[in-house]
């Protein structure tokens, strides 16, 4: 069961300049990335039927600036597919015949935030029972009482539990960060490209034990855009197109701390959902672009997606050879969020599309991949997509 010939495709991808505290207005970055994606798809703004975003630079403003005739829609935000919900929603709009070409973008800024207030105001009222990220208020109280105030604390607890149960080591986590930096050195858009040693990684400032500074992603300013199109456009896409073979998502079950299979997270449910929709298997995947908001999340995604068994993520990445550019499963080939910059799961999609279409010149793997997986999210919200050329 692979995607039918009628499946929508990703026909264009664009990226703005990336940097730290650039001072560039969010709308300018959005227009730069979106204009590039539309041109990459061989289209003009007049061809775009809908604009979706997770809730950053307002979609109606982006549409107006680009000259898109139908305007934009700031929703959905975080749905079943988490950070990737707008991408899956665009796919579904096209599959249902409601649009032919849909622009999806994500724009972030280090200062000023990324969530557009008007979209947040339109979100359903929680009634005080649930908080952001699928947490109920009881869980919030429990975590605050433990002085666990942020995702860094919550993921540190997951990581420590994994270490205690399976013998995962700090050095094994380090190989995820070192691999990211090694790949970022090949990427002219990455913000951190200087070499990193294991000693530097281990000596980095502690953030929330066992996580240190180099286990955490790097805030940046930037924008990434994709154009999803009807399947008939594949022949007219000047730079090739990518098929979304399957998508999986999960949201809310167990919150951050209440799963009976803790320290597993929603990514395990999202991965199972994705694999249930395709005949392809983990062994068919040539390239993995996996969310690394924290290094441990990448290790957890490797296990969830079936590239190794439960508790085997540490040995899988140990030494870095298996996940290197020329390895069995090249991982985060652009440098990931740990070194290239935090784009909330959209740079993983951009990079996967460029690699599959043979356009990843600076970061290209030695053998052009045919199947890639991209993922985003952690804790109680996760989404993943399986892509093919």
Helices and strands as residue ranges (DSSP letters): E 9-15, H 26-40, G 45-47, E 50-53, H 59-66, H 85-95, E 101-108, H 117-122, E 130-131, E 135-136, H 137-145, H 151-166, H 170-184, H 198-203, E 206-208, E 211-212, G 213-215, E 222-229, G 231-236, E 242-251, H 266-275, G 282-284, E 287-289, H 295-304, H 313-317, E 330-331, I 336-340, H 346-356, E 371-378, E 381-388
